[in-house]
Amino acid sequence: MDITTDVLIVGAGGGGAVLSIALARKGIANLVLEQAAGPPQGLRGEILQPNGQALLHKLGLLEKLPPHASKPVRLFHFRQCGGTRLCTIDYEMLSPPFNRALVMWPNVVHHTILDCLQQENPDGLSFQATFKSFLRHGKQVIGAQAEIGGASLQIGARVVVGADGPFSHVREAMGISASLHRYTDSYLVAALDSPEVLDEAQYYVGQKTILGLFPAPEQKVYALYMVSSDSLASLKAQGVGPLREKWKTIAPDLAPLFDSLVDWKQTAYMGTGRVRAKTWAIDGAVLMGDAAHGMNPHASQGRMQAMEDAVTLANVLEDCQRRQDWSVNALRTFEAERRSQVTMLQQLADEEVFFWNTGNPILGLLRDRVFRTMDTNRRLQYQVLSATAGLRTTPPFGWLDRFQAAGFLPDPRANQVPGPTQPA
């Protein structure tokens, strides 16, 4: 072997990088391979939910985020296109100090995590490094063939972790089948300059229309606009002018905000998909994050669940190290602990896609009716918020809840809200 380590992590995204930090703190040697040339750049809108804040706090990283790079948001208003308010979600229902959503400046969280990784695991991160194939002894994975900086290397490892995204090469090498669903709708993200300070998020829904507006640091606003997948080229061909005017009809009260969109360089395209790997582990290798369970951004938990994976997997790998057992049965402990929550969030996101993205006027009326019910039903509002905030592993709505949310049955418990809940 050219290099040996305990754990080889393929992918330095939020999950893989956090896993490296957690393992280093446990004294477990690890190496991260990242195919990109360096830390991520460019525009991306990001909301750090309460469970993500709590996890970063436990790692000592939340306090390292630059104060000017985050904007705490308490209220999220859902509105019909045109401006009529349907429902307001109030993060104040959750326990302090993690009772706000943090709208982050692009890539700040990721850069902070990578800075910590390079400080606490020197020489543990290689950019321009590509996973090629597994090294095996019989059925047991014992490392990987990789290319680092143009050089082909054999890396011996007790376990290889696939944290390399929805189109995971590690998953393919494991021979694990996965359901990859590509949604018909994706999103255009834009960074806008607000003429006035905005503190509350706005989310407009209509017939085949979604426009989210999230106040960001430095008096910026992120716009999240639903577009048909693969429609970016035709959208750009029309120019930014028609897009500005469309947004003004959706949110007329914020028309001056949209005048700040003057160039496509202010935008980025975000494709959407869902991944469901049949299993996450084989002897000597395991999947995490989007490689195992990518989900639609409606769940608002993509990075958060990858980081939750990392902390759980670090504990499982510590136990594997102690027992010197890297078998599939030992590694599946991680899947057993994590699959129920990510499956619930995937299903919740798919339900939201079905109703929120709809072009069907009847489904749209039902969606708006549910929003209006939730506006006056604190119990149902809390159940949905606790799922979005990453504080529950069970679905927010049972069958009775669904009928009550649609207004078909009264809810005698509408004002019964559990005590404030902290992230685990």
Sequence and secondary structure as in RCSB ss.txt:
>XXXX:A:sequence
MDITTDVLIVGAGGGGAVLSIALARKGIANLVLEQAAGPPQGLRGEILQPNGQALLHKLGLLEKLPPHASKPVRL
FHFRQCGGTRLCTIDYEMLSPPFNRALVMWPNVVHHTILDCLQQENPDGLSFQATFKSFLRHGKQVIGAQAEIGG
ASLQIGARVVVGADGPFSHVREAMGISASLHRYTDSYLVAALDSPEVLDEAQYYVGQKTILGLFPAPEQKVYALY
MVSSDSLASLKAQGVGPLREKWKTIAPDLAPLFDSLVDWKQTAYMGTGRVRAKTWAIDGAVLMGDAAHGMNPHAS
QGRMQAMEDAVTLANVLEDCQRRQDWSVNALRTFEAERRSQVTMLQQLADEEVFFWNTGNPILGLLRDRVFRTMD
TNRRLQYQVLSATAGLRTTPPFGWLDRFQAAGFLPDPRANQVPGPTQPA
>XXXX:A:secstr
  EEEEEEEE  SHHHHHHHHHHHHTT  EEEEE SSSS  S   EEE HHHHHHHHHTT GGGS GGGEEEE E
EEEEETTS EEEEEEGGGS TTS SEEEE TTHHHHHHHHHHHHHSTT EEESEEEEEEEEETTEEEEEEEEETT
EEEEEEEEEEEE S TT HHHHHHT  EEEEE SEEEEEEEEE SS   SEEEEEETTEEEEEEEETTTEEEEEE
EEETT HHHHHHH HHHHHHHHHHHSGGGHHHHTT   GGGEEEE  EEEEES SEETTEEE THHHH   GGGS
 HHHHHHHHHHHHHHHHHHHHHHT  SHHHHHHHHHHHHHHHHHHHHHHHHHHHHHS   HHHHHHHHHHHHHHH
H HHHHHHHHHHHTT  SS S  HHHHHHHTTSS  TTTT   S     
